[in-house]
């Protein structure tokens, strides 16, 4: 996952912008925008969000978003986070 993220960020071809330079956006806003754009296959919005923070900060934000999403889905489905994560990735039950 992080390899794909880093590749997408590198494809942008522009150095990241400091968080305060672009309307004061933070890494969680960048991560939410980036992930939503990827889910909607909006490459332009994803590339823009990737410029808001450093690649490392974006990776951290995407990881935090993934953890929170898996926990929320696990609670909603009354399943374990591991089961939800494996299901979302199309992996067999452990």
N, C-alpha and C positions, 0 to 999 in steps of 0.2 A: 504494500500500500504506500509506504513512504517513498519507495523507489519511483512509483508512478507519479506521486506528488512532486518529488524533486524534478523529474523529467518535465512535467508540465510547467513548473516554475522556470526551468532553464529554457524551455521553448519560447517563453515570453520574450527573452532576449534583452530585457531591460533590467537595470539594477533595482533592487527594492527601494521603496521610498520609506523614510522614517515615519513611524506612526503619527507623529504630530504634524507632519508636513501635509497630510491629506485629510483635512477636516477633523483631525484629532481621533481618527478611527483606532480602535484597539484590536488586539489579536483575535479576540472572540468574535468581533464584528466581521473581521476579515475572514475568519474560518467559516462562519455561518454563511456569508455571502459566497465564498469559494465553493463550499460543498453544495449549496443550493444550485449554483450555476452549473456545476458538474452534473448534478442530477437532472437538470433541465437541458443539458448539452449546450449551454450558452457559453461558448469558449471566450468570447469577448469579456463578459462579466467576470468569468473566472480569472482571466489574465489580469484584469484591473484589480480585483481583490488581492491577487498574489503580489501586486506591487505595493500594497498598503503597509506590509510588515516584512520583516526578514523571512527567508525561507525556514529558518529554525523556529521562529515564533509561529509561523503558519502551521508547521508540522505539529507543534505543541497544541495549538488551538484545534486543529482537525482531530488529533488524538483525544482531546478532552471532549469534543462534541461527539465523537464515536462512542466513548465510554458512557456519556450521559444518555445517548440515544438507546444504547443496548440495555442499560439499566431501566429506562422508562418502558421500553417494549417488554422486557422481562416481567416487570411489575404488572403491566397491562394484560399480558398473556398468562400470568401466573406460572412462569417458567424460569429456569435458571439463566443468568446472563450468558453462560457458556453455551447452552442449548440455542439461545436466540442468535448469538454471534455465529455459530456454526451453521445454523439454518439460513441466515442472511447471506452467508458466503457459499451456500450450496454444498457444504461438507457433510459427510455422514456423521451420525451421532457418535460421540466418543465412548 
